[in-house]
Amino acid sequence: MSKYKVQFQKGMSLQQFLSEFGTDDSCREALFLMRWPDGFRCPVCGHDRYCQLKSRPLMQCNRCHHQASLTAGTVMAHTKLPLTTWFLAMYLLTQSKNGVSAMELRRHLGVRYPTAWLIKQKLMQVMRERDDTTPLSGAVQVDDAVWGGERRGAKRGRGAAGKTPFVAAVACSSDGRPLRMRMTPIKGFSSQAIGKWARSHLTADSKVLSDGLYCFRAIAAVCPHYSITTGGGPASVEVPQFNWVNTMLGNVKNALRGTYHAVHSRHLGRYLGAFSWRFNRRFELDRMVQRLAWAVCHTPPLPYRLATIAECHG
């Protein structure tokens, strides 16, 4: 029996993780190299000489005396948690295929539930923002989808009350294999919303294939667009031209339902972004912690107020 190399690839074992990031000093050294790979530079005056304060974990510029922190200006800004806690959270979120609930994260990290929830939201926001910087290109399968529980007696499917619409897209190689995935909540299935999504997430050389939903015609203003009328019902998900986007939708929805009791619509984009981030880096399982840590160092802070309010869809 042949082995599927994605499933059997070498990841980062817990023992290896602890040997690399098991102490606060090792975490600080790793973050320092990620933030200043060419040596320290004062964020105020650019000077390269500094001294390490003994009373607090801060670096003070020898010229302007500005005191810099490893976490200042990053998504970990103002944290009172040990860096080992943050790195362990990164490890757990990257090595799990279906993600980790905040309750499970709380048990592993030994922190209160609100703390675990906020750490999780911040790290998923990093994943989402990092992926959004790289638009999809090549042959792209696109489909519309909704998330949310059914209400008894209410309308079902697209446009139903209490459901959050989102766009699912999968970029494929020339031989039909999936390369990258993107799932993004939108305000609704309108030409304006789809056009805004296409301008943010597709390149001009993309070749997009969608079903016959009218709003998808707005993609043609960004890149070539082709459509196939699939009709409704269960048979519509069996059209071979949409095999990968339907497969990814099924996998993500099953994972969300199986891992979490509920996902609020205001945070859905982060959960979808985290799934996409892990899928897009599935061939580098042993490097995921380092890649996420680097992105954490280069993502601006996400205060609690912004982590809890409704997201901007697009």
Residue frames as qw, qx, qy, qz and C-alpha x, y, z in Angstrom:
[[0.000, 0.888, 0.460, 0.000, 0.00, 0.00, 0.00],
 [0.420, 0.440, -0.019, 0.794, 1.47, 3.34, -1.09],
 [0.322, -0.574, -0.450, 0.603, 1.81, 6.11, 1.50],
 [0.161, 0.890, 0.267, 0.333, 0.38, 9.58, 0.96],
 [0.578, 0.176, -0.295, 0.740, 3.40, 11.78, 1.69],
 [0.200, -0.590, 0.057, -0.780, 1.38, 14.61, 3.26],
 [0.799, -0.502, -0.114, -0.312, -0.01, 12.27, 5.90],
 [0.930, -0.223, -0.088, 0.279, 3.29, 10.51, 6.58],
 [0.405, 0.693, -0.230, 0.551, 5.62, 13.49, 6.42],
 [0.565, -0.187, -0.510, 0.621, 7.87, 14.25, 9.37],
 [0.197, -0.886, -0.216, -0.360, 6.43, 16.87, 11.70],
 [0.089, 0.561, -0.532, 0.629, 7.80, 18.45, 14.86],
 [0.630, -0.329, -0.696, 0.107, 7.59, 16.05, 17.77],
 [0.459, -0.864, -0.116, -0.171, 6.86, 17.33, 21.27],
 [0.788, -0.412, 0.078, 0.450, 10.35, 16.29, 22.33],
 [0.532, 0.291, 0.227, 0.762, 11.90, 18.27, 19.46],
 [0.090, -0.828, -0.239, -0.499, 9.72, 21.27, 20.26],
 [0.623, -0.778, -0.057, 0.059, 10.78, 21.26, 23.91],
 [0.759, -0.178, 0.139, 0.611, 14.45, 20.99, 22.95],
 [0.359, 0.404, 0.264, 0.799, 14.15, 24.07, 20.72],
 [0.186, -0.545, -0.094, -0.812, 11.60, 26.22, 22.58],
 [0.648, -0.446, -0.615, 0.055, 11.30, 24.66, 26.03],
 [0.463, -0.450, -0.331, 0.688, 12.90, 27.53, 27.95],
 [0.095, 0.938, 0.229, -0.241, 12.28, 31.25, 28.09],
 [0.263, -0.664, 0.432, 0.550, 15.87, 31.94, 27.01],
 [0.379, 0.061, 0.786, 0.485, 15.55, 29.79, 23.88],
 [0.239, 0.762, 0.598, 0.065, 12.27, 31.49, 22.98],
 [0.079, -0.916, 0.009, 0.394, 13.80, 34.95, 23.49],
 [0.346, -0.423, 0.604, 0.580, 16.79, 34.04, 21.33],
 [0.362, 0.359, 0.779, 0.366, 14.51, 32.76, 18.54],
 [0.133, 0.892, 0.425, -0.080, 12.33, 35.89, 18.62],
 [0.224, -0.783, 0.221, 0.536, 15.38, 38.17, 18.62],
 [0.339, -0.175, 0.711, 0.591, 16.72, 36.54, 15.44],
 [0.265, 0.582, 0.733, 0.231, 13.28, 36.74, 13.80],
 [0.013, 0.942, 0.273, -0.195, 12.85, 40.43, 14.58],
 [0.033, 0.913, -0.354, -0.201, 16.45, 41.52, 13.95],
 [0.968, 0.143, 0.117, 0.167, 18.17, 38.93, 11.72],
 [0.589, 0.578, -0.147, 0.546, 20.99, 41.41, 10.97],
 [0.409, -0.072, -0.470, 0.778, 21.41, 42.53, 14.56],
 [0.104, -0.727, -0.565, 0.377, 19.48, 44.91, 16.78],
 [0.176, 0.349, 0.226, 0.892, 18.34, 48.25, 15.37],
 [0.047, 0.333, 0.521, -0.784, 16.69, 50.84, 17.57],
 [0.221, 0.615, 0.726, 0.212, 13.12, 51.35, 16.31],
 [0.035, -0.925, -0.231, 0.301, 13.43, 55.10, 17.03],
 [0.003, 0.875, -0.332, -0.351, 16.88, 56.19, 15.82],
 [0.862, 0.465, -0.196, -0.043, 18.17, 53.09, 14.03],
 [0.047, -0.728, 0.662, -0.171, 21.32, 52.80, 16.17],
 [0.844, 0.098, -0.517, -0.105, 22.80, 49.29, 16.44],
 [0.339, 0.208, -0.726, 0.561, 24.32, 49.44, 19.92],
 [0.621, -0.548, -0.171, -0.533, 22.31, 48.59, 23.00],
 [0.034, 0.298, -0.830, 0.470, 22.52, 47.27, 26.54],
 [0.549, -0.353, -0.726, -0.216, 20.34, 44.66, 28.23],
 [0.379, -0.584, 0.253, -0.672, 18.59, 45.95, 31.35],
 [0.228, 0.120, -0.916, 0.307, 19.03, 43.79, 34.44],
 [0.304, 0.108, 0.586, -0.744, 15.79, 44.79, 36.17],
 [0.693, 0.443, 0.324, -0.466, 13.47, 44.11, 33.21],
 [0.664, 0.107, 0.630, 0.388, 13.71, 42.13, 29.95],
 [0.359, 0.912, 0.158, -0.124, 14.27, 45.25, 27.85],
 [0.689, 0.115, 0.178, 0.693, 16.99, 46.47, 25.49],
 [0.067, -0.915, -0.141, 0.371, 18.06, 50.11, 25.80],
 [0.631, 0.673, 0.065, 0.380, 19.55, 51.99, 22.87],
 [0.633, -0.316, -0.108, 0.699, 22.98, 53.46, 23.68],
 [0.226, 0.258, 0.220, 0.913, 22.25, 56.59, 21.62],
 [0.316, -0.439, -0.197, -0.817, 18.68, 57.73, 22.35],
 [0.119, -0.117, 0.800, -0.577, 18.08, 55.49, 25.38],
 [0.722, -0.026, -0.185, -0.666, 14.83, 54.16, 23.94],
 [0.380, -0.212, 0.869, -0.237, 13.84, 50.94, 25.67],
 [0.618, 0.200, -0.504, -0.569, 12.66, 48.21, 23.30],
 [0.667, -0.145, 0.657, -0.320, 10.90, 44.96, 24.07],
 [0.158, -0.096, 0.909, 0.373, 10.92, 41.76, 22.03],
 [0.163, 0.501, 0.850, 0.020, 7.13, 41.73, 21.93],
 [0.107, 0.635, 0.180, -0.743, 6.47, 45.46, 21.43],
 [0.348, 0.492, -0.357, -0.714, 4.65, 46.17, 18.16],
 [0.223, 0.066, -0.933, -0.276, 3.80, 42.51, 17.65],
 [0.624, -0.371, -0.467, -0.506, 0.59, 40.58, 18.25],
 [0.687, -0.317, -0.571, 0.318, 2.07, 39.61, 21.65],
 [0.123, 0.484, -0.197, 0.844, 2.40, 43.24, 22.77],
 [0.405, -0.470, 0.292, -0.728, 1.76, 43.91, 26.49],
 [0.846, -0.161, -0.486, -0.146, 1.59, 40.21, 27.28],
 [0.403, -0.659, 0.516, -0.370, 2.31, 39.12, 30.84],
 [0.986, -0.029, 0.132, -0.095, 2.58, 35.46, 29.87],
 [0.509, -0.493, 0.592, 0.384, 5.91, 33.65, 29.53],
 [0.391, 0.536, -0.513, -0.545, 7.14, 33.30, 25.97],
 [0.047, -0.119, 0.990, 0.051, 7.12, 29.53, 26.48],
 [0.409, 0.427, 0.677, -0.437, 3.33, 29.70, 26.82],
 [0.468, 0.669, -0.106, -0.568, 3.01, 31.53, 23.50],
 [0.226, 0.464, -0.793, -0.323, 5.29, 29.09, 21.71],
 [0.225, 0.078, 0.959, -0.153, 3.44, 26.09, 23.13],
 [0.493, 0.568, 0.406, -0.518, 0.18, 27.60, 21.84],
 [0.395, 0.638, -0.440, -0.494, 1.78, 28.02, 18.40],
 [0.000, -0.262, 0.959, 0.110, 2.89, 24.40, 18.48],
 [0.351, 0.287, 0.834, -0.315, -0.56, 23.09, 19.40],
 [0.487, 0.658, 0.201, -0.538, -2.35, 25.21, 16.78],
 [0.352, 0.636, -0.536, -0.430, 0.00, 24.30, 13.95],
 [0.011, 0.268, -0.961, -0.069, 0.47, 20.58, 14.55],
 [0.411, 0.314, 0.780, -0.353, -3.25, 19.77, 14.83],
 [0.146, 0.207, 0.712, 0.655, -4.97, 19.23, 11.48],
 [0.165, -0.675, -0.648, -0.311, -8.42, 20.26, 12.72],
 [0.090, -0.653, 0.143, -0.739, -7.33, 22.96, 15.14],
 [0.372, -0.177, -0.757, 0.508, -7.60, 23.10, 18.93],
 [0.284, -0.797, -0.439, -0.304, -10.54, 24.47, 20.89],
 [0.032, -0.699, 0.319, -0.640, -9.94, 27.23, 23.44],
 [0.798, -0.493, 0.152, -0.311, -11.06, 24.86, 26.21],
 [0.965, 0.028, -0.040, 0.257, -8.47, 22.28, 25.20],
 [0.455, 0.601, -0.223, 0.619, -5.86, 25.00, 24.81],
 [0.414, -0.734, 0.210, -0.496, -6.67, 26.18, 28.35],
 [0.932, -0.344, 0.111, -0.033, -5.88, 22.73, 29.74],
 [0.852, 0.263, -0.060, 0.449, -2.59, 22.41, 27.86],
 [0.296, 0.632, -0.173, 0.695, -1.35, 25.92, 28.70],
 [0.475, -0.383, -0.610, 0.506, -2.54, 26.00, 32.30],
 [0.008, 0.030, -0.056, 0.998, -4.24, 29.40, 31.92],
 [0.381, 0.405, 0.539, -0.633, -7.77, 30.73, 32.38],
 [0.520, 0.497, 0.672, 0.179, -10.27, 30.17, 29.57],
 [0.251, 0.946, 0.131, -0.160, -10.49, 33.89, 28.57],
 [0.223, -0.738, 0.518, 0.371, -6.69, 33.96, 28.28],
 [0.496, -0.018, 0.808, 0.317, -6.60, 30.83, 26.13],
 [0.451, 0.718, 0.530, 0.003, -9.40, 32.19, 23.95],
 [0.115, 0.954, -0.096, -0.261, -7.59, 35.48, 23.37],
 [0.350, -0.507, 0.686, 0.387, -4.28, 33.77, 22.57],
 [0.523, 0.269, 0.780, 0.214, -6.08, 31.57, 20.06],
 [0.356, 0.865, 0.342, -0.089, -7.85, 34.52, 18.41],
 [0.062, -0.877, 0.328, 0.345, -4.60, 36.45, 18.11],
 [0.395, -0.317, 0.780, 0.368, -2.70, 33.56, 16.56],
 [0.495, 0.484, 0.707, 0.144, -5.52, 32.79, 14.13],
 [0.225, 0.938, 0.110, -0.238, -5.60, 36.47, 13.14],
 [0.220, -0.667, 0.579, 0.415, -1.88, 36.22, 12.36],
 [0.477, 0.076, 0.829, 0.282, -2.52, 33.17, 10.17],
 [0.404, 0.745, 0.530, -0.041, -5.35, 34.91, 8.36],
 [0.099, 0.937, -0.115, -0.314, -3.46, 38.15, 7.70],
 [0.342, -0.493, 0.687, 0.410, -0.38, 36.29, 6.55],
 [0.481, 0.272, 0.796, 0.248, -2.34, 34.25, 4.00],
 [0.316, 0.849, 0.393, -0.159, -4.26, 37.26, 2.73],
 [0.094, -0.788, 0.333, 0.510, -1.02, 38.87, 1.56],
 [0.165, -0.243, 0.831, 0.473, -0.66, 36.23, -1.19],
 [0.671, 0.317, 0.027, -0.670, -3.48, 36.25, -3.79],
 [0.761, 0.091, 0.642, 0.037, -4.43, 33.03, -5.53],
 [0.270, 0.609, -0.466, -0.582, -3.25, 32.49, -9.10],
 [0.004, 0.142, -0.949, -0.281, -3.52, 29.93, -11.89],
 [0.455, -0.299, -0.693, -0.472, -6.58, 27.70, -12.21],
 [0.128, -0.075, 0.614, -0.775, -8.92, 28.53, -9.35],
 [0.314, -0.442, -0.800, -0.257, -12.15, 26.75, -8.40],
 [0.129, -0.129, 0.326, -0.928, -14.61, 29.05, -6.60],
 [0.345, -0.461, -0.788, -0.217, -17.85, 28.25, -4.81],
 [0.326, -0.519, 0.131, -0.779, -20.31, 29.97, -2.50],
 [0.522, -0.213, -0.797, 0.216, -20.99, 28.59, 0.97],
 [0.399, -0.675, 0.028, -0.620, -22.72, 29.50, 4.22],
 [0.395, 0.045, -0.795, 0.459, -22.01, 28.74, 7.87],
 [0.347, -0.199, 0.348, -0.848, -24.52, 28.56, 10.69],
 [0.192, 0.147, 0.942, -0.234, -27.10, 26.33, 12.29],
 [0.191, -0.356, -0.678, -0.614, -30.48, 25.69, 10.72],
 [0.279, 0.025, 0.453, -0.846, -33.52, 27.29, 12.30],
 [0.219, 0.327, 0.919, -0.032, -36.68, 25.22, 12.44],
 [0.288, 0.762, 0.565, -0.134, -39.23, 26.42, 9.94],
 [0.009, 0.824, -0.165, -0.542, -36.90, 29.06, 8.51],
 [0.683, 0.687, -0.204, -0.139, -35.46, 29.36, 5.03],
 [0.857, -0.277, 0.320, 0.294, -32.59, 27.00, 4.27],
 [0.725, 0.293, 0.281, 0.556, -29.35, 27.50, 2.35],
 [0.350, 0.160, 0.099, 0.918, -28.18, 30.73, 0.72],
 [0.185, -0.443, -0.151, -0.864, -29.78, 33.85, 2.20],
 [0.615, -0.519, -0.592, -0.035, -31.14, 32.08, 5.30],
 [0.305, -0.847, 0.151, -0.409, -31.31, 34.06, 8.54],
 [0.722, -0.608, 0.327, -0.044, -28.50, 33.39, 11.01],
 [0.898, 0.110, 0.237, 0.354, -26.08, 32.10, 8.40],
 [0.172, -0.798, 0.296, 0.497, -22.79, 33.70, 7.41],
 [0.810, 0.584, 0.048, 0.018, -21.92, 33.68, 3.71],
 [0.367, -0.689, 0.499, 0.375, -18.35, 33.03, 2.64],
 [0.688, 0.627, -0.303, -0.205, -16.40, 32.33, -0.54],
 [0.787, -0.329, 0.489, 0.180, -14.33, 29.15, -0.89],
 [0.568, 0.758, -0.290, -0.141, -11.53, 29.07, -3.46],
 [0.810, -0.312, 0.435, 0.239, -8.88, 26.48, -4.30],
 [0.330, 0.773, -0.448, -0.304, -5.96, 27.12, -6.67],
 [0.939, -0.001, 0.342, 0.034, -4.90, 23.98, -8.55],
 [0.311, -0.495, 0.616, 0.527, -1.81, 22.95, -10.46],
 [0.427, 0.393, -0.506, -0.638, -1.74, 22.10, -14.16],
 [0.333, 0.033, -0.933, -0.131, -2.30, 18.42, -13.33],
 [0.559, -0.489, -0.436, -0.509, -5.31, 19.21, -11.15],
 [0.601, -0.281, -0.606, 0.439, -3.77, 18.97, -7.68],
 [0.249, -0.933, -0.233, -0.117, -4.73, 21.52, -5.00],
 [0.537, 0.349, -0.278, 0.716, -2.03, 24.07, -4.20],
 [0.061, 0.026, -0.418, 0.906, -3.57, 26.79, -2.04],
 [0.192, -0.619, -0.753, -0.110, -6.92, 27.38, -0.39],
 [0.007, 0.095, -0.195, 0.976, -8.71, 30.59, 0.62],
 [0.232, -0.609, -0.749, -0.119, -11.98, 30.90, 2.52],
 [0.128, 0.041, -0.164, 0.977, -13.29, 34.38, 3.22],
 [0.075, 0.646, 0.690, -0.317, -16.54, 35.63, 4.81],
 [0.095, 0.223, 0.330, 0.912, -18.34, 38.29, 2.78],
 [0.297, 0.116, 0.334, -0.887, -21.32, 40.56, 3.40],
 [0.706, 0.370, 0.446, -0.407, -23.51, 38.72, 0.92],
 [0.556, 0.112, 0.683, 0.460, -23.60, 37.11, -2.49],
 [0.325, 0.888, 0.188, -0.266, -23.80, 40.33, -4.46],
 [0.712, 0.578, 0.026, 0.398, -21.75, 41.49, -7.44],
 [0.024, -0.894, 0.261, -0.365, -20.25, 44.25, -5.32],
 [0.695, -0.581, 0.410, -0.105, -19.13, 41.87, -2.56],
 [0.923, 0.112, 0.286, 0.231, -17.71, 39.31, -5.01],
 [0.513, 0.768, -0.055, 0.379, -15.90, 42.02, -6.98],
 [0.257, -0.848, 0.371, -0.277, -14.29, 43.31, -3.80],
 [0.850, -0.331, 0.410, 0.022, -13.26, 39.78, -2.83],
 [0.854, 0.406, 0.169, 0.278, -11.78, 39.10, -6.29],
 [0.278, 0.871, -0.201, 0.352, -9.68, 42.28, -6.25],
 [0.424, -0.739, 0.462, -0.245, -8.18, 41.27, -2.88],
 [0.729, -0.292, 0.615, -0.071, -7.64, 37.55, -3.39],
 [0.830, 0.369, 0.380, 0.174, -7.04, 36.90, -7.11],
 [0.299, -0.459, 0.396, 0.737, -4.26, 37.86, -9.50],
 [0.475, 0.571, -0.143, -0.654, -4.88, 39.12, -13.02],
 [0.349, 0.367, -0.797, -0.329, -3.55, 35.89, -14.54],
 [0.396, 0.023, 0.844, -0.361, -5.94, 33.65, -12.60],
 [0.404, -0.049, -0.669, -0.622, -8.43, 31.53, -14.52],
 [0.339, -0.038, 0.659, -0.670, -11.49, 31.17, -12.31],
 [0.378, -0.191, -0.802, -0.420, -14.16, 28.52, -12.65],
 [0.280, 0.019, 0.585, -0.761, -17.42, 28.90, -10.70],
 [0.234, 0.457, 0.858, -0.007, -21.00, 27.73, -10.84],
 [0.145, 0.534, 0.513, 0.657, -23.70, 29.79, -12.52],
 [0.251, -0.741, -0.452, 0.428, -24.42, 32.09, -9.57],
 [0.343, 0.863, 0.223, 0.295, -24.92, 35.53, -11.14],
 [0.283, -0.945, 0.142, 0.078, -22.72, 37.50, -8.72],
 [0.752, -0.297, 0.400, 0.431, -19.63, 35.52, -9.75],
 [0.585, 0.667, 0.274, 0.372, -19.68, 37.36, -13.08],
 [0.126, -0.986, 0.111, -0.013, -18.05, 40.27, -11.25],
 [0.734, -0.415, 0.389, 0.371, -14.81, 38.25, -11.19],
 [0.685, 0.502, 0.343, 0.401, -14.44, 38.90, -14.94],
 [0.082, 0.981, -0.037, 0.170, -13.43, 42.50, -14.16],
 [0.465, -0.750, 0.467, 0.064, -10.30, 41.15, -12.42],
 [0.188, -0.372, 0.866, 0.275, -9.32, 38.02, -14.36],
 [0.459, 0.045, -0.697, -0.549, -10.74, 35.49, -16.85],
 [0.464, -0.034, 0.668, -0.581, -13.87, 33.82, -15.50],
 [0.421, -0.003, -0.777, -0.467, -15.76, 30.74, -16.66],
 [0.525, -0.114, 0.515, -0.668, -18.93, 29.27, -15.22],
 [0.278, -0.065, -0.925, -0.253, -20.75, 25.95, -15.28],
 [0.607, -0.282, 0.031, -0.742, -24.42, 25.74, -14.39],
 [0.147, 0.150, -0.955, 0.209, -24.69, 22.98, -11.81],
 [0.576, -0.450, -0.499, -0.465, -28.26, 23.36, -10.58],
 [0.412, -0.559, 0.437, -0.571, -29.21, 22.69, -6.97],
 [0.953, -0.183, -0.018, -0.242, -29.43, 19.68, -4.70],
 [0.735, -0.486, 0.442, 0.169, -26.87, 17.04, -3.69],
 [0.823, 0.364, 0.299, 0.317, -25.91, 16.31, -7.30],
 [0.257, 0.946, -0.072, 0.183, -24.44, 19.80, -7.67],
 [0.389, -0.787, 0.478, 0.009, -21.53, 18.92, -5.35],
 [0.822, -0.075, 0.534, 0.182, -20.56, 15.93, -7.48],
 [0.580, 0.813, -0.037, 0.001, -19.60, 17.93, -10.57],
 [0.879, -0.069, 0.005, 0.472, -15.98, 16.83, -11.26],
 [0.383, 0.639, -0.017, 0.667, -14.82, 20.33, -12.24],
 [0.298, -0.733, 0.202, -0.578, -15.46, 21.45, -8.66],
 [0.851, -0.159, -0.489, 0.111, -14.04, 18.37, -6.96],
 [0.533, 0.064, -0.465, 0.704, -11.38, 20.09, -4.88],
 [0.159, -0.330, 0.170, -0.915, -13.33, 23.12, -3.70],
 [0.760, -0.351, -0.234, -0.494, -16.21, 20.86, -2.63],
 [0.811, -0.086, -0.502, 0.288, -13.78, 18.50, -0.89],
 [0.305, 0.194, -0.395, 0.844, -12.16, 21.37, 1.00],
 [0.432, -0.385, -0.009, -0.815, -15.55, 22.76, 2.01],
 [0.855, -0.288, -0.372, -0.220, -16.61, 19.39, 3.36],
 [0.701, 0.012, -0.489, 0.518, -13.37, 18.91, 5.28],
 [0.099, 0.274, -0.293, 0.911, -13.45, 22.37, 6.85],
 [0.582, -0.382, -0.096, -0.711, -17.11, 22.22, 7.87],
 [0.874, -0.227, -0.429, -0.018, -16.69, 18.75, 9.39],
 [0.564, 0.092, -0.457, 0.682, -13.61, 19.91, 11.28],
 [0.149, -0.362, 0.163, -0.905, -15.38, 23.00, 12.61],
 [0.746, -0.362, -0.184, -0.527, -18.36, 20.98, 13.80],
 [0.883, -0.120, -0.431, 0.143, -16.19, 18.25, 15.30],
 [0.529, 0.130, -0.403, 0.735, -13.72, 20.48, 17.14],
 [0.042, -0.086, 0.271, -0.958, -15.84, 23.38, 18.38],
 [0.145, 0.488, 0.787, -0.347, -19.24, 23.54, 20.01],
 [0.296, 0.877, 0.376, -0.042, -19.96, 26.77, 18.15],
 [0.466, -0.028, 0.188, 0.864, -18.19, 29.37, 16.01],
 [0.130, 0.772, 0.343, -0.519, -19.64, 32.88, 16.14],
 [0.592, 0.702, 0.306, 0.252, -20.09, 34.58, 12.82],
 [0.005, -0.987, 0.160, -0.002, -17.99, 37.55, 13.93],
 [0.400, -0.650, 0.628, 0.153, -14.95, 35.27, 14.36],
 [0.905, 0.274, 0.324, -0.030, -15.59, 32.86, 11.48],
 [0.530, 0.811, -0.238, 0.064, -12.99, 34.53, 9.25],
 [0.169, -0.709, 0.669, -0.147, -10.20, 33.71, 11.68],
 [0.755, -0.113, 0.633, -0.128, -11.19, 30.05, 11.93],
 [0.809, 0.558, 0.183, 0.008, -11.39, 29.73, 8.15],
 [0.279, 0.875, -0.385, 0.095, -8.11, 31.61, 7.82],
 [0.442, -0.562, 0.691, -0.109, -6.38, 29.24, 10.24],
 [0.849, 0.160, 0.503, -0.028, -7.55, 26.18, 8.30],
 [0.648, 0.758, -0.016, 0.070, -6.36, 27.74, 5.05],
 [0.029, -0.849, 0.520, -0.089, -2.99, 28.70, 6.56],
 [0.618, -0.347, 0.704, -0.043, -2.34, 25.15, 7.75],
 [0.830, 0.397, 0.392, 0.002, -3.46, 23.62, 4.46],
 [0.482, 0.863, -0.141, 0.055, -1.29, 25.96, 2.40],
 [0.018, 0.730, -0.659, 0.179, 1.78, 24.92, 4.42],
 [0.936, -0.178, 0.164, -0.255, 0.93, 21.23, 4.76],
 [0.879, 0.341, -0.229, 0.244, 4.20, 20.16, 3.14],
 [0.313, 0.513, -0.465, 0.651, 6.25, 21.99, 5.79],
 [0.700, -0.602, -0.333, -0.191, 4.78, 20.54, 8.97],
 [0.767, -0.274, -0.254, 0.522, 8.16, 20.50, 10.69],
 [0.336, 0.120, -0.017, 0.934, 8.64, 24.24, 10.04],
 [0.187, -0.717, -0.523, -0.422, 5.17, 25.51, 10.91],
 [0.507, -0.732, -0.307, 0.336, 6.03, 26.71, 14.43],
 [0.449, -0.289, 0.148, 0.832, 8.96, 28.78, 13.18],
 [0.112, 0.365, 0.511, 0.770, 6.91, 30.21, 10.31],
 [0.314, -0.783, -0.499, -0.199, 4.05, 31.18, 12.61],
 [0.537, -0.622, -0.170, 0.544, 6.46, 32.69, 15.14],
 [0.349, -0.015, 0.287, 0.892, 8.02, 34.81, 12.37],
 [0.090, -0.569, -0.532, -0.621, 4.57, 36.01, 11.29],
 [0.463, -0.751, -0.441, 0.165, 3.69, 36.79, 14.92],
 [0.492, -0.414, -0.006, 0.766, 6.75, 39.06, 15.11],
 [0.124, -0.022, 0.387, 0.913, 5.61, 40.96, 12.02],
 [0.201, -0.601, -0.669, -0.388, 1.88, 41.33, 12.77],
 [0.089, -0.442, 0.225, -0.864, 0.64, 44.44, 14.64],
 [0.106, 0.032, 0.803, -0.585, -1.08, 44.10, 18.03],
 [0.404, -0.387, -0.644, -0.522, -4.67, 42.89, 18.31],
 [0.187, -0.211, 0.546, -0.789, -6.19, 44.38, 21.49],
 [0.152, 0.258, 0.918, -0.261, -9.00, 42.56, 23.26],
 [0.377, 0.548, 0.267, -0.697, -11.51, 45.15, 22.05],
 [0.432, 0.501, -0.488, -0.570, -10.67, 44.44, 18.42],
 [0.074, 0.147, -0.984, -0.070, -10.54, 40.68, 18.98],
 [0.201, 0.331, 0.842, -0.375, -14.14, 40.60, 20.19],
 [0.407, 0.536, 0.104, -0.732, -15.92, 42.99, 17.84],
 [0.800, 0.466, 0.370, -0.069, -17.42, 41.90, 14.53],
 [0.525, -0.212, 0.493, 0.660, -14.92, 41.50, 11.71],
 [0.372, 0.624, -0.173, -0.666, -14.92, 43.44, 8.48],
 [0.781, 0.213, 0.581, 0.083, -15.93, 41.06, 5.70],
 [0.413, 0.816, -0.204, -0.350, -14.43, 41.21, 2.27]]
